[in-house]
Amino acid sequence: MDTLQEAVVAEETLDPPDWADMQALSHRIVEDAVAYLRDVRDRPVWREMPVDVRTFFSAPLPREPMLIADVYDDVARNVMPYPMGNIHPRFWSWYMGASNFTGALGDFLAAIQGSNLGGGNHAAGLMDGQVVNWMKEMVGFPASASGTLVSGGSMANLIGLTVARNVKAGIDVRERGVGAMPKPLRYYASDQVHSCHRKAMEALGLGNRALRRIPTDAGLRIDIAALKAAIAEDREAGFKPACVIGTAGTVNTGAIDDLQALAVLAAEEDLWFHIDGCIGALIAIAPENRSLVAGIDQADSIALDPHKWLHAPFEAGCALVRDASQHRKTFAVTPEYLESRPRGLASGEWLHDYGLQTSRGFRALKIWMALKEHGVEKFGRLIDQNIAQARYLTQLIEAEPSFELMAPTTINIVSFRHRLDGASEEQLKAFNTEIMLRLQEEGIAAVSDTTVHGQHCLRVAITNHRTRRDELDLLLRETLRIGAEIKAAALPD
């Protein structure tokens, strides 16, 4: 008996020893979080971490307990002041959403509930399905289509391209592998396609060469005539054209392929039509600009990102597939320990049958809460607002002789550079790169750089519900100031 009592006494838990202390700390954390977002404009967009902060992250594995209040103090001191910056209204570096407080609360509640969204009969599973249904409705997909919430665009694209491979392989590729396919498959996309598609080709065992990059026109959209010629050439050479990837918003410039023309061509050529809509698919809900993505509802599969223009906290992507049976056939596996039951916990749908993850986080709640709070129409207006801001910035650039617009502004991405009279391309690149770095280091704004038509330029991606036009004015003023300072000193090597 004594031994049994000792065993009971020795049992431990991760629950706090004093719930009142934890409640007080939680209130403090929420108050700090509110202030963090409320006062975001009072902080620099980004700043370099000092040496002592970097050293903090080299500490050894903790072996002894520490008061949770002290743990939070470490976070408040060494983590929160040094973000990537994408929630800041002047963060325009990469194509990211700006998050929202309600979504953050949703993430917290999802973690508290702790449900695994691999499947089963519980509320989180039903909400996951409801959010996927809402995504289908936003882009005009039929109710019979299927979908799955994933980490982001790379995984969402991989899901769609995997279904395409299995449908077009000509064999049971899950059982026999890609080496047994009678003909090598070919996929097609514009030369502006996101790099995640190369990774997908490699992961699918098809190889990078299976993805043919088709030249683009002056607007950086896929050249339909060149695409047709490539398909004919591949058929003649013994390949099997399998899939065309339309891009609804390229990462460099926001160009949108002619999705309606691609849908027609895919039907004529018996190709799977996949749309990478991680940047622009949700323009479908924007009242003023939805015509830009006309034809998106004709795709066989779509990848989109709620953590961009729905501003869900990272991470939240979504893959949609028109043919639900083909989607499930691509991924479903039913071992004996995951068999369905007519009643009880295992009577719900197994959501892992639609993707690669068996364990899945409760991503739906943060999306669901924000959509319920604001309504989809407001998110559509915010998309229109960002596109209008990009057009405003474009007008400012075109009116300033010191600037050069490097590509048409289709949606909310603006590519431009600061001119430098008599400079070579290498000098222009060095000059504009130095401007970009100083904007970041001074905490003014975060922009990125890229190459368009073989020329280096700065890139402003306005995917931020907090951005205001006066901040775009500030960006150009500061770009001119820094450019003048660099020219007054000396160009960097």
SULNORMO-V629936 format. One record per run of one state. SS is the DSSP state (H for helix, E for strand, L for the rest). FROM is the first residue (numbers start at 1). LEN is the number of residues. If there is no record, write none. Layout:
ss=SS from=FROM len=LEN
ss=SS from=FROM len=LEN
//
This chain:
ss=L from=1 len=1
ss=H from=2 len=9
ss=L from=11 len=8
ss=H from=19 len=20
ss=L from=39 len=1
ss=H from=40 len=3
ss=L from=43 len=8
ss=H from=51 len=6
ss=L from=57 len=11
ss=H from=68 len=11
ss=L from=79 len=12
ss=E from=91 len=1
ss=L from=92 len=9
ss=H from=101 len=13
ss=L from=114 len=9
ss=H from=123 len=17
ss=L from=140 len=6
ss=E from=146 len=5
ss=L from=151 len=2
ss=H from=153 len=16
ss=L from=169 len=4
ss=H from=173 len=4
ss=L from=177 len=1
ss=H from=178 len=3
ss=L from=181 len=4
ss=E from=185 len=6
ss=L from=191 len=5
ss=H from=196 len=8
ss=L from=204 len=4
ss=H from=208 len=3
ss=E from=211 len=4
ss=L from=215 len=1
ss=E from=216 len=1
ss=L from=217 len=5
ss=E from=222 len=1
ss=L from=223 len=1
ss=H from=224 len=13
ss=L from=237 len=3
ss=E from=240 len=9
ss=L from=249 len=7
ss=E from=256 len=1
ss=L from=257 len=2
ss=H from=259 len=11
ss=L from=270 len=2
ss=E from=272 len=5
ss=L from=277 len=4
ss=H from=281 len=5
ss=L from=286 len=4
ss=H from=290 len=4
ss=L from=294 len=2
ss=H from=296 len=3
ss=L from=299 len=2
ss=E from=301 len=4
ss=L from=305 len=1
ss=H from=306 len=4
ss=L from=310 len=7
ss=E from=317 len=5
ss=L from=322 len=2
ss=H from=324 len=8
ss=L from=332 len=4
ss=H from=336 len=3
ss=L from=339 len=6
ss=H from=345 len=3
ss=L from=348 len=3
ss=H from=351 len=4
ss=L from=355 len=9
ss=H from=364 len=11
ss=L from=375 len=1
ss=H from=376 len=24
ss=L from=400 len=3
ss=E from=403 len=3
ss=L from=406 len=7
ss=E from=413 len=6
ss=L from=419 len=6
ss=H from=425 len=17
ss=L from=442 len=4
ss=E from=446 len=1
ss=L from=447 len=1
ss=E from=448 len=5
ss=L from=453 len=2
ss=E from=455 len=7
ss=L from=462 len=7
ss=H from=469 len=20
ss=L from=489 len=5
//
